[in-house]
Amino acid sequence: MTARPIPPVVPGASPSHRGPAGGGRRRAVMVLLSLRGLAPSQIAELLDCRPATVRRWIGRFNAEGLAGLAGLGGPGWAGAS
């Protein structure tokens, strides 16, 4: 079975990680791209973020499932890294 190519832009996704539900969609896309075999560095390049961010959200998903993709707090959240 041949994998379908992954489009460079995700339809319906927010161009920014900020805004209503934008972060949740981006986090879900990170997980889906990871499941398709892309490395965190490749995902980060596609989504214009850091590989460490991709690894953090994939790790949270692996540990907590969909609940792990929920937001962690507002701007300036003390636990953000």
MIKOL-661699 format. One record per atom (N, C-alpha, C): residue number from 0; chain; x, y, z. Coordinates in nm, 3 decimals. Example, Ala and Ser with C-alpha at 12.3 -4.5 7.8 and 13.67 -1.06 7.14 Angstrom:
2
+-----+-------+---------+---------+---------+
!   n ! chain !       x !       y !       z !
+-----+-------+---------+---------+---------+
!   0 !     A !   1.319 !  -0.569 !   0.780 !
!   0 !     A !   1.230 !  -0.450 !   0.780 !
!   0 !     A !   1.320 !  -0.330 !   0.780 !
!   1 !     A !   1.285 !  -0.225 !   0.708 !
!   1 !     A !   1.367 !  -0.106 !   0.714 !
!   1 !     A !   1.290 !   0.003 !   0.787 !
+-----+-------+---------+---------+---------+
This chain:
81
+-----+-------+---------+---------+---------+
!   n ! chain !       x !       y !       z !
+-----+-------+---------+---------+---------+
!   0 !     A !   0.084 !  -0.117 !   0.000 !
!   0 !     A !   0.000 !   0.000 !   0.000 !
!   0 !     A !   0.089 !   0.124 !   0.000 !
!   1 !     A !   0.062 !   0.214 !  -0.090 !
!   1 !     A !   0.140 !   0.337 !  -0.101 !
!   1 !     A !   0.073 !   0.448 !  -0.021 !
!   2 !     A !   0.151 !   0.518 !   0.059 !
!   2 !     A !   0.097 !   0.629 !   0.137 !
!   2 !     A !   0.066 !   0.746 !   0.045 !
!   3 !     A !  -0.045 !   0.812 !   0.072 !
!   3 !     A !  -0.079 !   0.931 !  -0.005 !
!   3 !     A !   0.014 !   1.045 !   0.036 !
!   4 !     A !   0.046 !   1.134 !  -0.056 !
!   4 !     A !   0.128 !   1.249 !  -0.019 !
!   4 !     A !   0.053 !   1.340 !   0.077 !
!   5 !     A !   0.126 !   1.403 !   0.166 !
!   5 !     A !   0.067 !   1.492 !   0.264 !
!   5 !     A !   0.068 !   1.633 !   0.208 !
!   6 !     A !  -0.048 !   1.698 !   0.201 !
!   6 !     A !  -0.051 !   1.833 !   0.145 !
!   6 !     A !   0.024 !   1.930 !   0.235 !
!   7 !     A !   0.084 !   2.034 !   0.176 !
!   7 !     A !   0.162 !   2.129 !   0.255 !
!   7 !     A !   0.076 !   2.216 !   0.345 !
!   8 !     A !  -0.051 !   2.232 !   0.312 !
!   8 !     A !  -0.141 !   2.314 !   0.391 !
!   8 !     A !  -0.258 !   2.228 !   0.434 !
!   9 !     A !  -0.294 !   2.236 !   0.561 !
!   9 !     A !  -0.404 !   2.157 !   0.612 !
!   9 !     A !  -0.533 !   2.237 !   0.595 !
!  10 !     A !  -0.629 !   2.189 !   0.514 !
!  10 !     A !  -0.752 !   2.263 !   0.492 !
!  10 !     A !  -0.825 !   2.288 !   0.623 !
!  11 !     A !  -0.870 !   2.411 !   0.640 !
!  11 !     A !  -0.946 !   2.446 !   0.759 !
!  11 !     A !  -0.861 !   2.479 !   0.880 !
!  12 !     A !  -0.732 !   2.459 !   0.872 !
!  12 !     A !  -0.646 !   2.487 !   0.986 !
!  12 !     A !  -0.619 !   2.637 !   0.995 !
!  13 !     A !  -0.607 !   2.683 !   1.116 !
!  13 !     A !  -0.576 !   2.823 !   1.137 !
!  13 !     A !  -0.432 !   2.850 !   1.095 !
!  14 !     A !  -0.405 !   2.961 !   1.027 !
!  14 !     A !  -0.267 !   2.989 !   0.989 !
!  14 !     A !  -0.181 !   3.021 !   1.110 !
!  15 !     A !  -0.243 !   3.049 !   1.220 !
!  15 !     A !  -0.173 !   3.080 !   1.343 !
!  15 !     A !  -0.208 !   2.976 !   1.448 !
!  16 !     A !  -0.119 !   2.952 !   1.541 !
!  16 !     A !  -0.150 !   2.858 !   1.648 !
!  16 !     A !  -0.235 !   2.925 !   1.755 !
!  17 !     A !  -0.256 !   3.055 !   1.742 !
!  17 !     A !  -0.338 !   3.127 !   1.838 !
!  17 !     A !  -0.480 !   3.142 !   1.783 !
!  18 !     A !  -0.573 !   3.167 !   1.869 !
!  18 !     A !  -0.710 !   3.187 !   1.826 !
!  18 !     A !  -0.796 !   3.069 !   1.865 !
!  19 !     A !  -0.926 !   3.082 !   1.845 !
!  19 !     A !  -1.020 !   2.979 !   1.886 !
!  19 !     A !  -0.990 !   2.845 !   1.821 !
!  20 !     A !  -0.961 !   2.748 !   1.900 !
!  20 !     A !  -0.937 !   2.609 !   1.858 !
!  20 !     A !  -0.818 !   2.592 !   1.765 !
!  21 !     A !  -0.748 !   2.699 !   1.731 !
!  21 !     A !  -0.634 !   2.687 !   1.641 !
!  21 !     A !  -0.525 !   2.598 !   1.696 !
!  22 !     A !  -0.495 !   2.612 !   1.824 !
!  22 !     A !  -0.390 !   2.530 !   1.886 !
!  22 !     A !  -0.425 !   2.383 !   1.887 !
!  23 !     A !  -0.551 !   2.352 !   1.918 !
!  23 !     A !  -0.593 !   2.213 !   1.921 !
!  23 !     A !  -0.582 !   2.146 !   1.785 !
!  24 !     A !  -0.617 !   2.220 !   1.680 !
!  24 !     A !  -0.605 !   2.164 !   1.546 !
!  24 !     A !  -0.459 !   2.140 !   1.510 !
!  25 !     A !  -0.374 !   2.238 !   1.542 !
!  25 !     A !  -0.231 !   2.222 !   1.512 !
!  25 !     A !  -0.172 !   2.104 !   1.588 !
!  26 !     A !  -0.210 !   2.087 !   1.711 !
!  26 !     A !  -0.159 !   1.975 !   1.792 !
!  26 !     A !  -0.206 !   1.842 !   1.732 !
!  27 !     A !  -0.331 !   1.836 !   1.689 !
!  27 !     A !  -0.382 !   1.714 !   1.627 !
!  27 !     A !  -0.309 !   1.686 !   1.497 !
!  28 !     A !  -0.280 !   1.790 !   1.420 !
!  28 !     A !  -0.205 !   1.772 !   1.295 !
!  28 !     A !  -0.066 !   1.719 !   1.327 !
!  29 !     A !  -0.003 !   1.769 !   1.432 !
!  29 !     A !   0.130 !   1.718 !   1.472 !
!  29 !     A !   0.124 !   1.568 !   1.494 !
!  30 !     A !   0.023 !   1.524 !   1.569 !
!  30 !     A !   0.009 !   1.381 !   1.600 !
!  30 !     A !  -0.017 !   1.301 !   1.472 !
!  31 !     A !  -0.106 !   1.350 !   1.388 !
!  31 !     A !  -0.137 !   1.278 !   1.264 !
!  31 !     A !  -0.016 !   1.267 !   1.172 !
!  32 !     A !   0.060 !   1.376 !   1.159 !
!  32 !     A !   0.180 !   1.371 !   1.075 !
!  32 !     A !   0.283 !   1.275 !   1.134 !
!  33 !     A !   0.291 !   1.271 !   1.265 !
!  33 !     A !   0.383 !   1.177 !   1.330 !
!  33 !     A !   0.341 !   1.033 !   1.301 !
!  34 !     A !   0.211 !   1.008 !   1.308 !
!  34 !     A !   0.161 !   0.874 !   1.278 !
!  34 !     A !   0.186 !   0.835 !   1.133 !
!  35 !     A !   0.196 !   0.935 !   1.044 !
!  35 !     A !   0.226 !   0.909 !   0.903 !
!  35 !     A !   0.375 !   0.886 !   0.879 !
!  36 !     A !   0.455 !   0.901 !   0.987 !
!  36 !     A !   0.597 !   0.870 !   0.976 !
!  36 !     A !   0.690 !   0.989 !   0.965 !
!  37 !     A !   0.638 !   1.110 !   0.973 !
!  37 !     A !   0.725 !   1.227 !   0.967 !
!  37 !     A !   0.799 !   1.246 !   1.099 !
!  38 !     A !   0.922 !   1.291 !   1.090 !
!  38 !     A !   1.003 !   1.319 !   1.208 !
!  38 !     A !   0.960 !   1.453 !   1.268 !
!  39 !     A !   0.981 !   1.472 !   1.399 !
!  39 !     A !   0.946 !   1.600 !   1.460 !
!  39 !     A !   1.007 !   1.721 !   1.388 !
!  40 !     A !   1.129 !   1.707 !   1.339 !
!  40 !     A !   1.191 !   1.820 !   1.268 !
!  40 !     A !   1.115 !   1.853 !   1.139 !
!  41 !     A !   1.065 !   1.750 !   1.069 !
!  41 !     A !   0.988 !   1.773 !   0.946 !
!  41 !     A !   0.853 !   1.837 !   0.979 !
!  42 !     A !   0.790 !   1.789 !   1.083 !
!  42 !     A !   0.661 !   1.843 !   1.124 !
!  42 !     A !   0.677 !   1.989 !   1.165 !
!  43 !     A !   0.782 !   2.017 !   1.241 !
!  43 !     A !   0.807 !   2.154 !   1.286 !
!  43 !     A !   0.827 !   2.247 !   1.168 !
!  44 !     A !   0.896 !   2.201 !   1.067 !
!  44 !     A !   0.919 !   2.284 !   0.948 !
!  44 !     A !   0.787 !   2.312 !   0.876 !
!  45 !     A !   0.704 !   2.210 !   0.862 !
!  45 !     A !   0.574 !   2.228 !   0.796 !
!  45 !     A !   0.482 !   2.322 !   0.871 !
!  46 !     A !   0.487 !   2.316 !   1.004 !
!  46 !     A !   0.393 !   2.393 !   1.086 !
!  46 !     A !   0.456 !   2.520 !   1.144 !
!  47 !     A !   0.579 !   2.548 !   1.106 !
!  47 !     A !   0.648 !   2.669 !   1.149 !
!  47 !     A !   0.653 !   2.681 !   1.302 !
!  48 !     A !   0.710 !   2.577 !   1.364 !
!  48 !     A !   0.730 !   2.578 !   1.508 !
!  48 !     A !   0.860 !   2.503 !   1.538 !
!  49 !     A !   0.893 !   2.487 !   1.664 !
!  49 !     A !   1.017 !   2.420 !   1.701 !
!  49 !     A !   0.996 !   2.269 !   1.714 !
!  50 !     A !   1.098 !   2.189 !   1.682 !
!  50 !     A !   1.086 !   2.044 !   1.700 !
!  50 !     A !   1.055 !   2.006 !   1.845 !
!  51 !     A !   1.107 !   2.082 !   1.941 !
!  51 !     A !   1.079 !   2.053 !   2.082 !
!  51 !     A !   0.930 !   2.067 !   2.112 !
!  52 !     A !   0.864 !   2.162 !   2.046 !
!  52 !     A !   0.720 !   2.179 !   2.064 !
!  52 !     A !   0.646 !   2.057 !   2.010 !
!  53 !     A !   0.687 !   2.011 !   1.895 !
!  53 !     A !   0.624 !   1.892 !   1.835 !
!  53 !     A !   0.643 !   1.772 !   1.927 !
!  54 !     A !   0.765 !   1.751 !   1.975 !
!  54 !     A !   0.792 !   1.636 !   2.064 !
!  54 !     A !   0.709 !   1.646 !   2.192 !
!  55 !     A !   0.694 !   1.768 !   2.247 !
!  55 !     A !   0.617 !   1.784 !   2.371 !
!  55 !     A !   0.472 !   1.742 !   2.350 !
!  56 !     A !   0.409 !   1.790 !   2.241 !
!  56 !     A !   0.268 !   1.758 !   2.220 !
!  56 !     A !   0.247 !   1.611 !   2.183 !
!  57 !     A !   0.339 !   1.553 !   2.108 !
!  57 !     A !   0.327 !   1.411 !   2.076 !
!  57 !     A !   0.342 !   1.329 !   2.204 !
!  58 !     A !   0.435 !   1.369 !   2.289 !
!  58 !     A !   0.453 !   1.299 !   2.417 !
!  58 !     A !   0.329 !   1.308 !   2.505 !
!  59 !     A !   0.269 !   1.428 !   2.510 !
!  59 !     A !   0.146 !   1.443 !   2.588 !
!  59 !     A !   0.033 !   1.357 !   2.531 !
!  60 !     A !   0.024 !   1.351 !   2.398 !
!  60 !     A !  -0.078 !   1.267 !   2.337 !
!  60 !     A !  -0.054 !   1.120 !   2.371 !
!  61 !     A !   0.070 !   1.077 !   2.364 !
!  61 !     A !   0.102 !   0.937 !   2.394 !
!  61 !     A !   0.070 !   0.904 !   2.540 !
!  62 !     A !   0.091 !   0.999 !   2.630 !
!  62 !     A !   0.069 !   0.975 !   2.772 !
!  62 !     A !  -0.079 !   0.988 !   2.812 !
!  63 !     A !  -0.150 !   1.083 !   2.748 !
!  63 !     A !  -0.284 !   1.118 !   2.796 !
!  63 !     A !  -0.394 !   1.104 !   2.692 !
!  64 !     A !  -0.360 !   1.067 !   2.570 !
!  64 !     A !  -0.462 !   1.059 !   2.465 !
!  64 !     A !  -0.507 !   1.198 !   2.422 !
!  65 !     A !  -0.629 !   1.208 !   2.370 !
!  65 !     A !  -0.679 !   1.336 !   2.320 !
!  65 !     A !  -0.680 !   1.444 !   2.428 !
!  66 !     A !  -0.704 !   1.406 !   2.552 !
!  66 !     A !  -0.705 !   1.504 !   2.661 !
!  66 !     A !  -0.570 !   1.574 !   2.674 !
!  67 !     A !  -0.463 !   1.507 !   2.634 !
!  67 !     A !  -0.330 !   1.567 !   2.641 !
!  67 !     A !  -0.308 !   1.678 !   2.541 !
!  68 !     A !  -0.398 !   1.691 !   2.444 !
!  68 !     A !  -0.385 !   1.797 !   2.344 !
!  68 !     A !  -0.459 !   1.924 !   2.383 !
!  69 !     A !  -0.527 !   1.921 !   2.497 !
!  69 !     A !  -0.599 !   2.040 !   2.545 !
!  69 !     A !  -0.498 !   2.148 !   2.581 !
!  70 !     A !  -0.541 !   2.272 !   2.575 !
!  70 !     A !  -0.456 !   2.385 !   2.609 !
!  70 !     A !  -0.407 !   2.377 !   2.753 !
!  71 !     A !  -0.294 !   2.436 !   2.777 !
!  71 !     A !  -0.233 !   2.431 !   2.910 !
!  71 !     A !  -0.256 !   2.557 !   2.991 !
!  72 !     A !  -0.304 !   2.661 !   2.931 !
!  72 !     A !  -0.324 !   2.787 !   3.000 !
!  72 !     A !  -0.316 !   2.901 !   2.903 !
!  73 !     A !  -0.336 !   3.019 !   2.953 !
!  73 !     A !  -0.336 !   3.136 !   2.866 !
!  73 !     A !  -0.198 !   3.191 !   2.845 !
!  74 !     A !  -0.192 !   3.308 !   2.783 !
!  74 !     A !  -0.063 !   3.373 !   2.758 !
!  74 !     A !   0.015 !   3.392 !   2.888 !
!  75 !     A !   0.143 !   3.362 !   2.882 !
!  75 !     A !   0.227 !   3.378 !   2.999 !
!  75 !     A !   0.216 !   3.267 !   3.100 !
!  76 !     A !   0.153 !   3.156 !   3.059 !
!  76 !     A !   0.139 !   3.043 !   3.151 !
!  76 !     A !   0.275 !   3.004 !   3.204 !
!  77 !     A !   0.284 !   2.989 !   3.334 !
!  77 !     A !   0.413 !   2.966 !   3.401 !
!  77 !     A !   0.482 !   2.836 !   3.358 !
!  78 !     A !   0.404 !   2.737 !   3.314 !
!  78 !     A !   0.463 !   2.609 !   3.279 !
!  78 !     A !   0.506 !   2.597 !   3.133 !
!  79 !     A !   0.484 !   2.702 !   3.058 !
!  79 !     A !   0.521 !   2.695 !   2.916 !
!  79 !     A !   0.672 !   2.693 !   2.900 !
!  80 !     A !   0.716 !   2.615 !   2.802 !
!  80 !     A !   0.861 !   2.612 !   2.775 !
!  80 !     A !   0.887 !   2.617 !   2.628 !
+-----+-------+---------+---------+---------+
